[in-house]
Every structure is written in C-alpha cells, then in structure tokens.
C-alpha cells in the first residue's frame, strides 16, 4: 500500500487577497501627488520630495516605502528614492506609454461601485447603468481618454499595416 502524504492546508493564499485593493490605491496616491513625475527628474531624499510635492513626511515615507515594496521605486543606502525602469516607462505623466490614468479612473469610478457588489448580488440589479447614455457618457468619455495612450502605438502600427494580402487569384 502506497504511503499518502497529507497536504497541510493553510489560510495563506486566502489571506493574500485581503489587501488586494491596496497596490492600486498606493499607485493612485503616488500619481495624485506627482511622486513618479518628480522622481523622473532624478533620485531624491524624502525631505526634497516633501518640499516639492507638499506632503507630510510621515505620510510620504509610508507611501514611498510601500512603492519600494511593490518594486515601483528603488531606495539606495543614502535614502534616495528613484524610479524603476517600469515606473519610469508607465507611471510618469506625459510619457507616451503612461498607464497611470487607469488607476485614477479605477479609484474614482470603479472602486466605489465594486464596494456595492454584495447589494448587487442580493438584488440582481446593477447599482448604476453605465451602458445608458445618462450615466455612461461621462464614464466612457473619461475611460477612452485614459486608455488611449496605452493602446495608441499598437493602433498606429495596425493602421500602417496592409489590410489585406493579395496573390494572383485572391485577396484575404
């Protein structure tokens, strides 16, 4: 008879979900306070950042260290915070591949609605109808504006590609 090895179950995987909301909110706070934009100019110590973006030292330290934990900032031995290649490419306003607007949209428009999921499940009815003109137009206008930079390069390449290929007998 083969020996069976009982697998120990733990709540670890489930508990990892409890703060799943935190990383997007941490990123959103950093975008709102221009952390990535200011650090795009070069590494800075916390006092320089506080002076430039007008935040409390205590609050900013917590935010910066959370971003270091998320590997979106680096911190050197001198206490200077700097962008990572990923945050430099995607979280600095004005850069072509800026993805940060989606975090602002998620916290402003989506998070409050997701918080009502238990009521929606109970009633079977959506809290808000964004597929209707009255509620949907402002949401989708902002949504399209926010995601446009994310997809612009791919859309541009697609627009430059031939739409069909032809040989002697057919075009596809």
C-alpha positions as CSV (number, residue, x, y, z in Angstrom):
1,X,0.0,0.0,0.0
2,X,1.4,3.4,-1.1
3,X,2.0,5.9,1.7
4,X,0.0,9.1,1.2
5,X,1.4,12.4,2.1
6,X,-1.3,14.7,3.6
7,X,-1.0,18.2,2.3
8,X,-1.3,20.8,5.0
9,X,-3.8,23.5,4.1
10,X,-3.3,27.0,5.4
11,X,-5.2,30.3,5.0
12,X,-2.2,31.9,3.5
13,X,-3.5,32.1,-0.1
14,X,-6.9,33.4,1.0
15,X,-5.3,36.0,3.3
16,X,-3.2,37.3,0.4
17,X,-6.5,38.5,-1.1
18,X,-7.3,40.7,1.9
19,X,-5.2,43.6,0.8
20,X,-5.5,43.1,-3.0
21,X,-7.1,46.6,-3.1
22,X,-4.0,48.2,-1.6
23,X,-1.5,48.3,-4.5
24,X,-3.8,50.2,-7.0
25,X,-4.6,52.7,-4.2
26,X,-0.9,53.1,-3.4
27,X,-0.1,53.7,-7.0
28,X,-3.1,56.1,-7.4
29,X,-1.9,58.2,-4.3
30,X,1.6,58.4,-5.8
31,X,0.2,59.6,-9.1
32,X,-2.1,62.2,-7.5
33,X,0.9,63.5,-5.5
34,X,3.2,63.5,-8.6
35,X,5.7,61.2,-7.0
36,X,6.7,59.5,-10.3
37,X,6.7,62.8,-12.2
38,X,9.1,64.5,-9.7
39,X,11.4,61.4,-9.5
40,X,11.6,61.3,-13.2
41,X,13.9,64.3,-12.8
42,X,16.3,62.2,-10.7
43,X,16.6,60.4,-7.3
44,X,15.6,62.4,-4.2
45,X,15.6,62.1,-0.5
46,X,12.3,62.3,1.3
47,X,12.8,65.9,2.5
48,X,13.3,67.1,-1.1
49,X,10.2,65.2,-2.2
50,X,8.1,66.6,0.7
51,X,9.1,70.2,-0.2
52,X,8.4,69.7,-3.8
53,X,5.0,67.9,-3.7
54,X,3.8,69.4,-0.4
55,X,3.1,66.3,1.7
56,X,3.7,65.3,5.2
57,X,7.0,63.4,5.8
58,X,5.3,60.6,7.7
59,X,2.6,60.0,5.1
60,X,5.0,60.3,2.2
61,X,7.5,57.9,3.9
62,X,4.8,55.3,4.2
63,X,3.8,55.7,0.6
64,X,7.4,55.6,-0.8
65,X,8.3,52.5,1.2
66,X,5.1,50.8,0.0
67,X,6.2,51.6,-3.6
68,X,9.6,50.2,-2.8
69,X,7.9,47.0,-1.6
70,X,5.9,46.9,-4.8
71,X,9.2,47.4,-6.7
72,X,7.9,50.6,-8.4
73,X,10.6,52.6,-6.6
74,X,14.1,51.9,-5.5
75,X,15.8,53.2,-2.4
76,X,19.6,53.5,-2.1
77,X,21.8,53.4,1.0
78,X,21.7,57.2,1.1
79,X,17.9,57.2,1.5
80,X,17.3,58.5,-2.1
81,X,14.2,57.2,-3.8
82,X,14.3,56.6,-7.6
83,X,12.1,55.3,-10.3
84,X,12.5,51.8,-11.6
85,X,12.6,51.2,-15.3
86,X,8.9,50.0,-15.1
87,X,7.6,53.1,-13.3
88,X,9.7,55.4,-15.4
89,X,8.1,53.9,-18.6
90,X,4.5,53.6,-17.5
91,X,3.7,55.9,-14.5
92,X,5.2,59.3,-15.4
93,X,2.6,61.7,-16.8
94,X,3.2,63.0,-20.3
95,X,5.1,60.0,-21.4
96,X,3.6,58.1,-24.4
97,X,3.0,54.9,-22.5
98,X,1.5,56.5,-19.4
99,X,-0.8,53.9,-17.7
100,X,-1.5,55.9,-14.6
101,X,-4.8,57.4,-15.6
102,X,-6.4,54.0,-15.4
103,X,-5.5,53.9,-11.6
104,X,-7.2,57.3,-11.2
105,X,-10.3,56.0,-13.0
106,X,-10.4,52.8,-11.0
107,X,-10.4,54.6,-7.7
108,X,-12.8,57.4,-8.7
109,X,-15.3,55.5,-10.7
110,X,-14.9,51.8,-10.2
111,X,-13.9,51.1,-6.6
112,X,-17.0,52.7,-5.0
113,X,-19.2,50.6,-7.3
114,X,-17.4,47.3,-6.6
115,X,-17.9,48.1,-2.9
116,X,-21.6,47.6,-3.6
117,X,-21.2,44.1,-5.0
118,X,-22.9,42.4,-2.1
119,X,-26.1,44.5,-2.7
120,X,-26.0,43.8,-6.4
121,X,-25.7,40.1,-5.8
122,X,-28.6,40.2,-3.4
123,X,-30.9,42.3,-5.7
124,X,-29.7,41.0,-9.0
125,X,-29.8,44.6,-10.3
126,X,-26.8,46.9,-11.1
127,X,-26.4,49.9,-8.9
128,X,-25.5,52.1,-11.8
129,X,-26.2,51.7,-15.5
130,X,-23.1,52.8,-17.4
131,X,-24.5,51.2,-20.6
132,X,-27.1,54.0,-20.8
133,X,-26.4,57.5,-22.2
134,X,-27.2,59.4,-19.0
135,X,-24.7,57.5,-16.8
136,X,-22.4,56.1,-19.4
137,X,-21.3,59.0,-21.5
138,X,-19.2,60.7,-18.8
139,X,-17.7,57.4,-17.7
140,X,-16.8,56.2,-21.2
141,X,-15.6,59.6,-22.3
142,X,-13.1,59.6,-19.4
143,X,-12.3,55.9,-19.9
144,X,-11.4,56.3,-23.6
145,X,-9.3,59.3,-22.9
146,X,-7.5,57.4,-20.1
147,X,-6.8,54.3,-22.1
148,X,-5.9,56.0,-25.4
149,X,-2.2,56.4,-24.7
150,X,-2.0,52.7,-23.6
151,X,-3.1,51.5,-27.0
152,X,-2.0,54.3,-29.3
153,X,1.2,52.7,-30.5
154,X,-0.4,49.4,-31.3
155,X,-3.3,51.1,-33.1
156,X,-0.9,53.2,-35.1
157,X,1.1,50.1,-36.2
158,X,-2.2,48.4,-37.2
159,X,-3.2,51.5,-39.2
160,X,0.1,51.3,-41.1
161,X,-0.2,47.6,-41.9
162,X,-1.9,46.5,-45.1
163,X,-5.4,45.5,-44.6
164,X,-5.2,42.5,-47.0
165,X,-2.8,40.4,-48.8
166,X,-3.3,39.6,-52.5
167,X,-1.9,36.9,-54.7
168,X,-2.8,36.2,-58.3
169,X,-6.2,34.8,-57.6
170,X,-7.5,36.0,-54.2
171,X,-7.2,38.7,-51.6
172,X,-7.5,38.0,-47.9
